Amino acid sequence: MDSKILKYFKKNHIQIEDIKYLTRVDGKTCIHTMDNQTFLTYITIKDFFESLELHDFCLLYTSDAADE
């Protein structure tokens, strides 16, 4: 896993199995956890996906254009 992601998870006490979903809002990635906490970071969703896919993490993506 990418060292910047590992460092971020460790700093914020985030366990991979506790991640519910990821979103991107106003240039920040929002990590939503099972205990309803939200963590914000500038690490891209692409970086998270590339690291988390190794841990059987499923990422579903919808473009912001679909919301309009």
SVG drawing of the C-alpha trace seen along z (x, -y; Angstrom):
<svg xmlns="http://www.w3.org/2000/svg" viewBox="-30 -23 36 32">
<polyline fill="none" stroke="black" stroke-width="0.4" points="0.0,0.0 1.1,-3.5 3.1,-5.0 1.2,-8.3 -2.1,-6.4 -0.7,-4.1 0.6,-7.2 -2.8,-8.9 -4.7,-5.8 -2.3,-5.4 -2.5,-9.1 -6.3,-9.0 -6.7,-5.5 -8.6,-4.2 -8.8,-0.5 -9.5,0.6 -12.3,2.8 -14.0,-0.2 -14.3,-2.2 -17.8,-2.4 -17.3,-4.5 -15.2,-7.3 -16.5,-10.4 -14.8,-13.5 -16.2,-16.9 -14.6,-20.3 -11.2,-18.8 -11.0,-16.6 -11.5,-12.9 -14.0,-12.1 -13.5,-8.8 -16.8,-7.7 -16.4,-5.0 -18.8,-2.5 -19.0,-4.6 -20.3,-7.6 -17.1,-9.6 -15.9,-11.5 -12.2,-12.2 -11.0,-14.7 -7.8,-14.5 -6.2,-15.8 -5.1,-12.2 -6.9,-11.3 -9.6,-8.7 -7.5,-7.1 -4.6,-6.7 -6.9,-5.1 -8.4,-2.8 -5.1,-1.6 -4.1,-0.8 -7.4,0.5 -8.2,2.8 -5.4,5.0 -7.6,5.5 -10.8,6.5 -12.2,3.0 -15.0,2.2 -15.3,-1.3 -18.3,-2.4 -18.0,-5.8 -20.6,-8.2 -19.6,-11.4 -20.8,-14.7 -22.5,-15.2 -25.0,-12.5 -26.2,-14.6 -27.2,-17.5"/>
</svg>
